[in-house]
Each structure stands twice: as structure tokens, then as C-alpha cells.
Amino acid sequence: MVLFQLPYRTFFINGIESPALTGATRFDIRLNAKLAPDEYFGSAPLTGRLRIFPPNCDLQFNGTFFGGIRRMKTPEGTTLQKFKYSERTSWAVFSMEGSIATIEFAVDKQEIIGGIVQRIIEFLPASFAAVSTCAVSIVSMDGTINGVPFDVRFTGNAPGGESFSVNEINPEVAAYLNVVLPMLLDMPRKIISAHRYLAQSFLLEAASEFSYEFTGERLLNLCKALEALVPNEITNDVDGIRKYLRGWGLNKTEAEIFASLKYLRNELDSAHIASSPITEESHRAVARFVNVAERAVQALVVTAVKKYAADKSLFPATPVKTTQPGAIKHLAKYADLAIPSDWAGS
């Protein structure tokens, strides 16, 4: 599964022939990213899709005999405190006012701007997943280069429209950003992948209307986040993972959480076809475990970042390269294919 990967965006510079850019030897960039959902950052009233609520808040319950209790809702008009953040790093100045993030940096070559912006697109929203259960995304991006406006667009053909569920801002977010943003340009792909898989688990939960809808898929993404952080040669070796994580400071019980995650990934239909349902008792046990596993993977991601900050050899540098699955070459033939309603015949 490669859902954590994001398509590249294209720059559209308004005034590409501007004297401010032609022949310039320094490029000052001011990048503005609009994050979603607004209610998470205190920029809009809550819509009732929170998992964690503000203190002293009245809750409303909805449910059906068939579906059970649906998501709890907050009174109309309730708004979280607006999120504010500001930090200067060695390569950029970061600030946030509500759901608007601003990044200011300078480079000496215009052609490297795109790679930096893509790294921000990949990692900034996913970084919230390490310390919060919020599903954050970037919904628009623009800025200036030496004062010349530009915007960042996706030029491919993809379905639009996403629905997100949120929880209130975790006070650890700003502290975590202080750690990861200075390292953003050098962050190993394995750590970025772990963040993206963890974020995908929260996205799946946010999209669910009832419990258990995406439990298997969430376990699969949490397991992939774990596998991204351990050496490649032990990703399928549960005993090897236990030993490796004990070396990171986890006690026996804590390491067993990740062993259980691997076992569940192999036994549930997250990785294999299942034709029989599991028992209700099993459902409840797995549902409780997913919440524990999410917190454990969050802690493991933060641990990996801190260990990498202290010892860069933990995740050796690897070149960034794109890959193309072999099956891609077959897809063009289906573009204009009319699919019947069934193949059973009349």
C-alpha cells in the first residue's frame, strides 16, 4: 500500500519574466499553506466530528438500533482556541495563525524550490499525526518569490472532495514542530513514511461513521509505520523486532504491543482475504487495541525522530527517487473500456 505517497505539484508563477527573477542570484520565498480542517485550528466553529472535546462542553448522542451510537456532537457555535505558532530555524522561519501556515526561506537556485515545497507538502500535515489524533491536510498553497506571486497546483486528474474528522489541538504539537522542522530537509524517507502511514490510520478513522468500519485497514497502516522504522531485514521477523525495540528502551510489555500488531496484521483481513467474521468479543478486543497501538506508534515515531537527531547513522541517507509499478504499462488500455453491469450474460 502506497497511500502515504503524494503526487507532485506544479508551480505557476505569475510574472515569470519579472526582473525580480530574471538573472537573480538569491530567491526569497514566502510560502502560505492553508490547512484543514479549520475547526481543528480554531479558525471555524466545531462541526461535531471530534473524538476529543473541549472542557465543560455539552455533548449530544445520536444512534440507531442497527448502527449503534454514532459520533458525539458538540453544541452549534463552539470554537476551539485559535492555534498560534512561530519558530525560526537554521533554514526557514515558520509561523501559524489558525489554519494558515507561513514558511519563509531563501535559496540561491530557483530550480530547487520545487523539491523543498514538495517536502513541506509531504511532511507538514503528516507531522501532526505523531502527537495528535487529528487528520490534517493542505487544501491550497501560494506565495511569492522575490515578491512575484505564484501558486501551487495539482495538474493531474484525481477525484476531489475529502471529509475529515478532527480532535482538539494537542499542546505537544508546537514542541514537536520545534524538533522536526529544523530537520525537515534532511529527514530520512523511512521516518517520513512512518508519519504518513500513521496519518493514514487517523484519516481512515476520521472517515468512519461507525466503529469497526476500517479497523483492519488502520491496523495495516500502523503496522507499516512500525515496519518503516525498523531495519529492512527484520520487518517480517517478530522476534527481531522485539529485540530491536528493547534496544530502543521499550520494556518487555511495550515491545509486545508491536509484536501483537504484527500478528493481528497477519491474522485479520487487513492483509489477507477473510470469508468469516470474527466474534463480537474479538471485535471489542481489537477495537480497544487499535487505540493502544495508535498511541504506541505515535510514541515510536517521536522516539525515532529524537534518536535520529542524536545519531544520524541510525537512518543512513538514501537517494530520493520515484518508482513506477510494473502494472502501470497495462493501465492505458482500460481508459476507454466500457464495463458492463455484469459478466453473467442475459
C-alpha positions as CSV (number, residue, x, y, z in Angstrom):
1,M,0.0,0.0,0.0
2,V,1.5,3.3,-1.0
3,L,-1.3,5.7,0.1
4,F,1.1,7.8,2.1
5,Q,2.7,8.9,-1.2
6,L,1.5,12.3,-2.6
7,P,1.6,13.4,-6.2
8,Y,3.9,16.2,-7.1
9,R,2.6,19.7,-7.6
10,T,3.4,22.3,-10.3
11,F,4.4,25.9,-9.8
12,F,2.5,28.6,-11.7
13,I,4.5,31.8,-11.4
14,N,2.6,35.0,-12.3
15,G,5.3,37.1,-14.0
16,I,8.0,34.5,-14.8
17,E,9.8,37.2,-16.9
18,S,9.8,39.7,-14.0
19,P,13.2,41.5,-13.4
20,A,12.9,40.3,-9.8
21,L,13.5,36.7,-11.1
22,T,15.5,37.1,-14.3
23,G,19.2,36.7,-13.5
24,A,18.6,36.7,-9.8
25,T,21.2,35.0,-7.6
26,R,19.0,34.9,-4.5
27,F,15.4,33.8,-4.2
28,D,13.4,34.8,-1.1
29,I,10.3,32.6,-0.8
30,R,7.3,33.2,1.3
31,L,5.0,30.2,1.2
32,N,1.5,30.1,2.5
33,A,-0.3,26.8,3.1
34,K,-4.0,26.6,4.0
35,L,-4.5,23.6,6.3
36,A,-7.7,21.8,7.0
37,P,-10.0,21.4,8.8
38,D,-10.4,25.0,10.0
39,E,-12.2,23.9,13.2
40,Y,-9.1,22.0,14.4
41,F,-7.1,25.2,14.4
42,G,-9.7,27.3,16.0
43,S,-10.5,29.1,12.7
44,A,-14.1,27.9,12.5
45,P,-16.8,26.6,14.8
46,L,-16.8,22.9,15.6
47,T,-18.9,20.7,13.3
48,G,-19.4,17.8,15.7
49,R,-16.8,15.3,14.3
50,L,-14.4,15.5,17.3
51,R,-13.1,12.5,19.2
52,I,-11.8,14.7,22.0
53,F,-13.9,17.6,23.2
54,P,-13.2,21.0,24.8
55,P,-13.7,21.0,28.6
56,N,-17.1,21.9,30.0
57,C,-18.8,21.1,26.7
58,D,-22.3,19.6,26.4
59,L,-22.4,16.5,24.2
60,Q,-25.2,15.2,22.1
61,F,-25.6,11.5,21.2
62,N,-27.2,10.0,18.1
63,G,-27.7,6.4,17.3
64,T,-29.8,3.7,15.6
65,F,-30.7,0.1,16.6
66,F,-28.8,-1.2,13.6
67,G,-25.7,1.0,13.7
68,G,-25.3,1.7,17.4
69,I,-24.1,5.0,18.8
70,R,-22.8,7.4,16.1
71,R,-20.3,10.2,16.7
72,M,-21.0,12.5,19.6
73,K,-21.6,16.1,18.6
74,T,-20.9,19.5,20.3
75,P,-23.3,22.4,20.6
76,E,-23.5,24.6,17.5
77,G,-21.1,27.5,17.5
78,T,-18.5,26.0,19.9
79,T,-15.0,27.0,18.8
80,L,-11.5,25.9,20.0
81,Q,-8.8,28.4,20.9
82,K,-7.0,29.6,17.8
83,F,-3.7,27.9,17.2
84,K,-0.6,30.1,17.0
85,Y,2.9,29.1,16.4
86,S,6.2,30.8,15.5
87,E,9.7,29.5,15.2
88,R,13.0,30.4,13.4
89,T,15.2,27.5,12.3
90,S,18.5,27.4,10.5
91,W,16.9,27.3,7.1
92,A,13.4,28.9,7.5
93,V,11.0,30.9,9.6
94,F,7.8,29.1,10.4
95,S,4.6,30.7,11.7
96,M,1.0,29.7,12.0
97,E,-2.1,31.8,12.7
98,G,-5.1,29.5,12.9
99,S,-5.2,27.2,9.8
100,I,-2.7,29.3,7.8
101,A,0.9,28.2,7.9
102,T,3.6,30.5,6.5
103,I,7.1,29.4,5.7
104,E,9.9,31.9,4.7
105,F,13.2,30.7,3.3
106,A,15.9,31.7,0.8
107,V,17.8,29.7,-1.8
108,D,20.4,30.5,-4.5
109,K,18.8,28.4,-7.3
110,Q,15.3,28.6,-8.5
111,E,15.1,25.0,-9.6
112,I,15.5,23.6,-6.1
113,I,12.4,25.4,-4.8
114,G,10.0,22.7,-6.0
115,G,11.7,20.0,-4.1
116,I,11.6,21.9,-0.9
117,V,7.9,22.8,-1.3
118,Q,7.2,19.1,-2.1
119,R,8.9,18.1,1.1
120,I,6.8,20.6,3.1
121,I,3.6,19.2,1.4
122,E,4.5,15.7,2.3
123,F,5.6,16.2,5.9
124,L,3.9,19.3,7.4
125,P,0.3,17.9,7.6
126,A,1.6,14.4,8.5
127,S,3.7,15.7,11.4
128,F,0.5,16.3,13.4
129,A,-0.2,12.6,13.4
130,A,2.8,11.9,15.7
131,V,1.4,13.8,18.6
132,S,-2.3,14.3,17.8
133,T,-5.2,12.2,16.5
134,C,-6.1,14.9,14.0
135,A,-6.3,14.2,10.3
136,V,-4.7,17.3,8.8
137,S,-4.3,18.1,5.1
138,I,-3.2,21.0,3.0
139,V,-6.1,22.4,0.8
140,S,-4.3,25.2,-1.0
141,M,-0.8,26.8,-1.3
142,D,0.5,30.0,-2.8
143,G,3.2,32.6,-2.1
144,T,5.8,34.9,-3.6
145,I,9.3,34.5,-5.0
146,N,11.2,37.8,-4.7
147,G,7.8,39.4,-4.4
148,V,6.5,37.8,-7.6
149,P,3.2,35.8,-6.8
150,F,2.9,32.1,-7.5
151,D,0.5,29.3,-6.7
152,V,1.0,25.5,-6.4
153,R,-1.4,23.3,-8.3
154,F,-2.1,19.6,-8.9
155,T,-2.2,19.1,-12.7
156,G,-3.4,15.5,-12.8
157,N,-6.9,14.0,-12.9
158,A,-8.0,12.9,-9.5
159,P,-11.3,12.8,-7.7
160,G,-11.9,15.8,-5.5
161,G,-13.6,16.2,-2.1
162,E,-12.4,14.8,1.2
163,S,-14.1,14.6,4.6
164,F,-12.1,14.9,7.8
165,S,-12.8,14.2,11.4
166,V,-10.8,16.2,14.0
167,N,-9.9,16.5,17.6
168,E,-8.7,19.5,19.6
169,I,-5.1,20.7,19.3
170,N,-2.6,18.8,21.4
171,P,-0.4,21.1,23.4
172,E,2.6,19.0,22.4
173,V,2.2,20.0,18.7
174,A,4.3,23.2,18.9
175,A,7.0,21.4,20.9
176,Y,7.2,18.6,18.3
177,L,7.3,21.1,15.4
178,N,10.3,22.7,17.2
179,V,12.1,19.4,16.9
180,V,11.2,18.2,13.4
181,L,11.0,21.4,11.3
182,P,14.7,22.3,11.6
183,M,15.5,18.7,10.3
184,L,12.8,18.8,7.6
185,L,15.1,18.9,4.6
186,D,17.3,16.1,5.9
187,M,14.5,13.9,7.3
188,P,15.0,10.2,6.3
189,R,12.4,8.8,3.9
190,K,11.7,6.0,6.4
191,I,10.7,8.5,9.1
192,I,8.6,10.4,6.7
193,S,6.9,7.2,5.6
194,A,6.2,6.2,9.2
195,H,4.5,9.6,9.7
196,R,2.4,9.2,6.5
197,Y,1.2,5.7,7.4
198,L,0.3,6.9,10.9
199,A,-1.6,9.8,9.5
200,Q,-3.4,7.4,7.1
201,S,-4.7,5.5,10.1
202,F,-6.2,8.7,11.5
203,L,-7.6,9.6,8.1
204,L,-9.4,6.2,8.0
205,E,-10.8,6.6,11.5
206,A,-11.9,10.1,10.6
207,A,-13.8,8.8,7.6
208,S,-15.7,6.1,9.5
209,E,-19.3,6.7,10.7
210,F,-19.4,3.7,13.0
211,S,-16.9,1.7,15.0
212,Y,-15.0,-1.2,13.3
213,E,-15.5,0.1,9.7
214,F,-11.8,0.5,9.0
215,T,-10.2,-1.4,11.9
216,G,-8.3,-3.8,9.6
217,E,-7.0,-1.0,7.3
218,R,-5.9,1.1,10.3
219,L,-4.0,-1.9,11.7
220,L,-2.3,-2.4,8.4
221,N,-1.2,1.3,8.2
222,L,0.0,1.2,11.8
223,C,2.0,-1.9,11.1
224,K,3.6,-0.3,8.1
225,A,4.6,2.7,10.2
226,L,6.3,0.2,12.5
227,E,8.0,-1.6,9.6
228,A,9.2,1.7,8.2
229,L,11.2,2.4,11.4
230,V,12.9,-0.9,11.9
231,P,15.7,-2.3,9.7
232,N,14.5,-3.8,6.4
233,E,16.0,-7.2,7.2
234,I,13.7,-7.7,10.3
235,T,10.4,-6.3,9.1
236,N,9.0,-9.9,8.9
237,D,10.8,-11.1,12.0
238,V,8.7,-10.6,15.1
239,D,11.4,-11.8,17.4
240,G,13.9,-9.5,15.7
241,I,11.5,-6.5,16.1
242,R,11.1,-7.3,19.8
243,K,14.8,-7.4,20.3
244,Y,15.4,-4.2,18.3
245,L,12.7,-2.2,20.2
246,R,14.0,-3.4,23.5
247,G,17.3,-1.8,22.4
248,W,15.4,1.4,21.9
249,G,14.4,1.4,25.6
250,L,11.0,-0.3,25.5
251,N,10.2,-2.8,28.2
252,K,9.0,-6.3,27.5
253,T,5.3,-5.4,27.6
254,E,5.7,-2.3,25.5
255,A,7.6,-4.3,22.8
256,E,4.9,-6.9,22.9
257,I,2.4,-4.3,21.7
258,F,4.2,-4.2,18.4
259,A,4.5,-8.0,18.2
260,S,0.7,-8.2,18.7
261,L,0.3,-5.6,16.0
262,K,2.3,-7.7,13.6
263,Y,0.3,-10.8,14.5
264,L,-3.0,-9.1,14.0
265,R,-1.9,-7.7,10.7
266,N,-1.3,-11.2,9.5
267,E,-4.5,-12.8,11.1
268,L,-7.1,-10.2,10.2
269,D,-8.3,-9.3,6.7
270,S,-6.1,-6.2,6.6
271,A,-3.5,-8.2,4.7
272,H,-5.4,-11.3,3.6
273,I,-8.9,-12.2,2.4
274,A,-11.3,-13.2,5.1
275,S,-14.5,-15.0,4.4
276,S,-15.7,-15.5,8.0
277,P,-16.5,-12.8,10.6
278,I,-14.7,-12.6,13.9
279,T,-16.6,-12.8,17.2
280,E,-18.1,-9.8,18.9
281,E,-15.7,-10.3,21.8
282,S,-12.8,-10.2,19.3
283,H,-14.2,-7.0,17.7
284,R,-14.2,-5.3,21.1
285,A,-10.7,-6.5,22.0
286,V,-9.3,-5.4,18.6
287,A,-11.1,-2.0,18.8
288,R,-9.5,-1.4,22.2
289,F,-6.1,-2.5,21.0
290,V,-6.2,-0.1,17.9
291,N,-6.3,2.8,20.3
292,V,-3.4,1.5,22.3
293,A,-1.5,0.7,19.1
294,E,-2.0,4.2,17.7
295,R,-0.6,5.7,20.9
296,A,2.3,3.3,20.8
297,V,3.2,4.0,17.2
298,Q,3.0,7.8,17.9
299,A,5.5,7.3,20.7
300,L,7.7,5.2,18.5
301,V,7.7,7.8,15.7
302,V,8.7,10.5,18.2
303,T,11.4,8.2,19.6
304,A,12.7,7.6,16.1
305,V,12.9,11.4,15.4
306,K,14.8,12.0,18.7
307,K,17.2,9.1,18.2
308,Y,17.9,10.3,14.6
309,A,18.5,13.8,15.9
310,A,21.1,12.4,18.3
311,D,22.6,9.8,15.8
312,K,22.2,10.4,12.1
313,S,23.7,6.9,11.3
314,L,20.5,5.3,12.7
315,F,18.8,6.0,9.4
316,P,21.5,6.2,6.7
317,A,20.9,8.7,3.9
318,T,19.3,7.2,0.8
319,P,18.7,9.0,-2.6
320,V,15.1,10.2,-3.2
321,K,13.8,8.5,-6.3
322,T,10.4,7.9,-7.8
323,T,9.3,4.4,-8.9
324,Q,6.8,3.1,-11.4
325,P,4.9,-0.1,-10.6
326,G,5.2,-2.7,-13.4
327,A,1.4,-2.9,-13.8
328,I,1.3,0.8,-14.9
329,K,2.1,-0.1,-18.5
330,H,-1.2,-2.1,-18.8
331,L,-3.5,0.7,-17.5
332,A,-3.8,2.8,-20.6
333,K,-5.7,0.1,-22.4
334,Y,-8.6,0.4,-19.9
335,A,-9.1,4.2,-20.3
336,D,-12.0,3.9,-22.8
337,L,-13.2,0.5,-21.8
338,A,-16.9,0.2,-21.2
339,I,-17.6,-2.0,-18.2
340,P,-20.9,-3.9,-18.3
341,S,-23.1,-4.2,-15.3
342,D,-22.1,-7.9,-15.0
343,W,-20.5,-10.7,-17.0
344,A,-23.1,-13.3,-16.2
345,G,-24.9,-12.8,-19.5
346,S,-28.5,-12.3,-20.2
